Amino acid sequence: MGYALIISEVRRGVFEERNLDAIGIANLAGKDAYLLIPEGNYNINGNMVDKIIKVKTEESMFLNPLIITGLITKIMDSSASPEMVIFTHSSSGIEMASYLAGKMGLPIITDISGYEKNGDIFFKSYYSDKVFGQFKKTKESPLILTVRSGSFKDFATDKGKQAEETTVEGLSGIEERSFIEYVEEEKTGVDITKAEFLLSLGRGVGNKDEIPKFEELAQLLKATISGSRPVVDKQWLPKERQVGTSGKTVKPKVYLAMGISGAFQHIAGMKDSECIIAVNKDPEAPIFQYAHYGIVGDANKIRDKLKDIIQGG
Ligand SMILES: Cc1cc2nc3c(=O)[nH]c(=O)nc-3n(C[C@H](O)[C@H](O)[C@H](O)COP(=O)(O)OP(=O)(O)OC[C@H]3O[C@@H](n4cnc5c(N)ncnc54)[C@H](O)[C@@H]3O)c2cc1C
């Protein structure tokens, strides 16, 4: 059995939960799971992997594709090559995986969300889960993967024995790129993760001028406004209101999504809400697969109608 090298994602001493998806696919594919991680006091269940390779380096070095590529090359030169090198499908994971693939001329499949052991087939989706692609490894060289958050964590199970641990030296002398600092997001006092009722807005609401009208509805419903990433990128809402993989994970009692398509990066941040209600003019919108209640229609017209009803109009 070959091994899969998993490149950990760590931030400020925290072992990110999405690493479990990378460990999960290694287990599912029947590979020994070797975890590459900076030296430090990380809260890892050492029984989920076969080997932990600690690198004598600072955590921030694990954001540097040059360092990671150098480390992986060193590991490959000194021992057997991994069959897979697995990254999380996060901004930093995507950057490092693509750099490694380009630099070493290795095959890469990004954003894997499914795997079929019988046939060794990897799945990824296109167009917000409307079309799926199947991929198969055709060469003997290591395969680089980035893994979609939430797809494989259930397979990151206890192996019943503590992982072997080794420590390797870090890399020095890489000066083309250096870490400066983590930048904190601006906080204005609203914490969408604490809200019981979220009225969440997507690109489908049309334009920034519509937002105050949704705020009026939110007031009537005693809801807090949140949104999808495009709404934040367009600066219709502040960043702290963003739900999803690069925003916040929320679990309100009610999640009312208006004009949101349901891309997996958004779904990952709200799928555990107790009651999901979706309003979208496209009956095929993926969000309806996750919604407990769905309304096919124009979000702005439905907003005005709801306001009228609540106000007794
Ligand atoms: C690394 C990475 C991280 C990401 N992180 C996040 C994240 O944290 N959060 C996030 O949300 N996205 C994230 N994304 C973006 C994500 O892939 C989607 O692009 C995004 O979620 C789409 O937002 P949306 O649903 O508002 O817009 P769209 O996908 O454009 O959907 C708009 C929807 O509105 C509907 N619509 C249009 N007009 C109306 C109307 N009048 N009434 C009702 N419905 C209407 C349309 O049918 C459509 O379904 C990330 C992407 C990447 C690559």
Ligand as a Chemical Component Dictionary entry (heavy atoms), coordinates in Angstrom:
data_LIG
# 
_chem_comp.id                   LIG 
_chem_comp.type                 NON-POLYMER 
_chem_comp.pdbx_formal_charge   0 
_chem_comp.three_letter_code    LIG 
# 
loop_
_chem_comp_atom.comp_id 
_chem_comp_atom.atom_id 
_chem_comp_atom.alt_atom_id 
_chem_comp_atom.type_symbol 
_chem_comp_atom.charge 
_chem_comp_atom.model_Cartn_x 
_chem_comp_atom.model_Cartn_y 
_chem_comp_atom.model_Cartn_z 
_chem_comp_atom.pdbx_ordinal 
LIG C1  C1  C 0 -12.003 29.709 -2.950  1  
LIG C2  C2  C 0 -13.442 30.168 -3.042  2  
LIG C3  C3  C 0 -14.092 30.502 -1.863  3  
LIG C4  C4  C 0 -15.429 30.935 -1.905  4  
LIG N1  N1  N 0 -16.043 31.247 -0.735  5  
LIG C5  C5  C 0 -17.351 31.578 -0.758  6  
LIG C6  C6  C 0 -18.048 31.851 0.451   7  
LIG O1  O1  O 0 -17.480 31.840 1.558   8  
LIG N2  N2  N 0 -19.363 32.176 0.376   9  
LIG C7  C7  C 0 -20.043 32.225 -0.807  10 
LIG O2  O2  O 0 -21.242 32.531 -0.802  11 
LIG N3  N3  N 0 -19.397 31.989 -1.970  12 
LIG C8  C8  C 0 -18.077 31.682 -1.971  13 
LIG N4  N4  N 0 -17.433 31.467 -3.154  14 
LIG C9  C9  C 0 -18.153 31.793 -4.409  15 
LIG C10 C10 C 0 -19.114 30.697 -4.853  16 
LIG O3  O3  O 0 -18.439 29.778 -5.692  17 
LIG C11 C11 C 0 -20.266 31.289 -5.666  18 
LIG O4  O4  O 0 -19.752 32.025 -6.755  19 
LIG C12 C12 C 0 -21.175 32.196 -4.841  20 
LIG O5  O5  O 0 -21.617 31.546 -3.668  21 
LIG C13 C13 C 0 -22.387 32.586 -5.666  22 
LIG O6  O6  O 0 -23.096 33.559 -4.957  23 
LIG P1  P1  P 0 -24.616 33.835 -5.291  24 
LIG O7  O7  O 0 -25.405 32.611 -5.070  25 
LIG O8  O8  O 0 -25.000 35.063 -4.542  26 
LIG O9  O9  O 0 -24.580 34.251 -6.834  27 
LIG P2  P2  P 0 -24.943 33.455 -8.126  28 
LIG O10 O10 O 0 -24.295 32.134 -8.181  29 
LIG O11 O11 O 0 -24.735 34.392 -9.272  30 
LIG O12 O12 O 0 -26.508 33.161 -7.983  31 
LIG C14 C14 C 0 -27.492 34.112 -8.034  32 
LIG C15 C15 C 0 -28.810 33.364 -7.951  33 
LIG O13 O13 O 0 -29.859 34.298 -7.904  34 
LIG C16 C16 C 0 -30.910 33.836 -8.704  35 
LIG N5  N5  N 0 -31.657 35.018 -9.106  36 
LIG C17 C17 C 0 -31.344 35.942 -10.051 37 
LIG N6  N6  N 0 -32.259 36.921 -10.053 38 
LIG C18 C18 C 0 -33.171 36.615 -9.107  39 
LIG C19 C19 C 0 -34.341 37.222 -8.615  40 
LIG N7  N7  N 0 -34.792 38.395 -9.114  41 
LIG N8  N8  N 0 -35.039 36.606 -7.634  42 
LIG C20 C20 C 0 -34.620 35.428 -7.098  43 
LIG N9  N9  N 0 -33.501 34.801 -7.527  44 
LIG C21 C21 C 0 -32.782 35.388 -8.491  45 
LIG C22 C22 C 0 -30.259 33.089 -9.846  46 
LIG O14 O14 O 0 -31.164 32.139 -10.376 47 
LIG C23 C23 C 0 -29.078 32.447 -9.147  48 
LIG O15 O15 O 0 -29.409 31.147 -8.667  49 
LIG C24 C24 C 0 -16.111 31.044 -3.146  50 
LIG C25 C25 C 0 -15.441 30.704 -4.317  51 
LIG C26 C26 C 0 -14.135 30.265 -4.270  52 
LIG C27 C27 C 0 -13.455 29.898 -5.559  53 
# 
loop_
_chem_comp_bond.comp_id 
_chem_comp_bond.atom_id_1 
_chem_comp_bond.atom_id_2 
_chem_comp_bond.value_order 
_chem_comp_bond.pdbx_ordinal 
LIG C1  C2  SING 1  
LIG C2  C3  SING 2  
LIG C2  C26 DOUB 3  
LIG C3  C4  DOUB 4  
LIG C4  N1  SING 5  
LIG C4  C24 SING 6  
LIG N1  C5  DOUB 7  
LIG C5  C6  SING 8  
LIG C5  C8  SING 9  
LIG C6  O1  DOUB 10 
LIG C6  N2  SING 11 
LIG N2  C7  SING 12 
LIG C7  O2  DOUB 13 
LIG C7  N3  SING 14 
LIG N3  C8  DOUB 15 
LIG C8  N4  SING 16 
LIG N4  C9  SING 17 
LIG N4  C24 SING 18 
LIG C9  C10 SING 19 
LIG C10 O3  SING 20 
LIG C10 C11 SING 21 
LIG C11 O4  SING 22 
LIG C11 C12 SING 23 
LIG C12 O5  SING 24 
LIG C12 C13 SING 25 
LIG C13 O6  SING 26 
LIG O6  P1  SING 27 
LIG P1  O7  DOUB 28 
LIG P1  O8  SING 29 
LIG P1  O9  SING 30 
LIG O9  P2  SING 31 
LIG P2  O10 DOUB 32 
LIG P2  O11 SING 33 
LIG P2  O12 SING 34 
LIG O12 C14 SING 35 
LIG C14 C15 SING 36 
LIG C15 O13 SING 37 
LIG C15 C23 SING 38 
LIG O13 C16 SING 39 
LIG C16 N5  SING 40 
LIG C16 C22 SING 41 
LIG N5  C17 SING 42 
LIG N5  C21 SING 43 
LIG C17 N6  DOUB 44 
LIG N6  C18 SING 45 
LIG C18 C19 SING 46 
LIG C18 C21 DOUB 47 
LIG C19 N7  SING 48 
LIG C19 N8  DOUB 49 
LIG N8  C20 SING 50 
LIG C20 N9  DOUB 51 
LIG N9  C21 SING 52 
LIG C22 O14 SING 53 
LIG C22 C23 SING 54 
LIG C23 O15 SING 55 
LIG C24 C25 DOUB 56 
LIG C25 C26 SING 57 
LIG C26 C27 SING 58 
# 
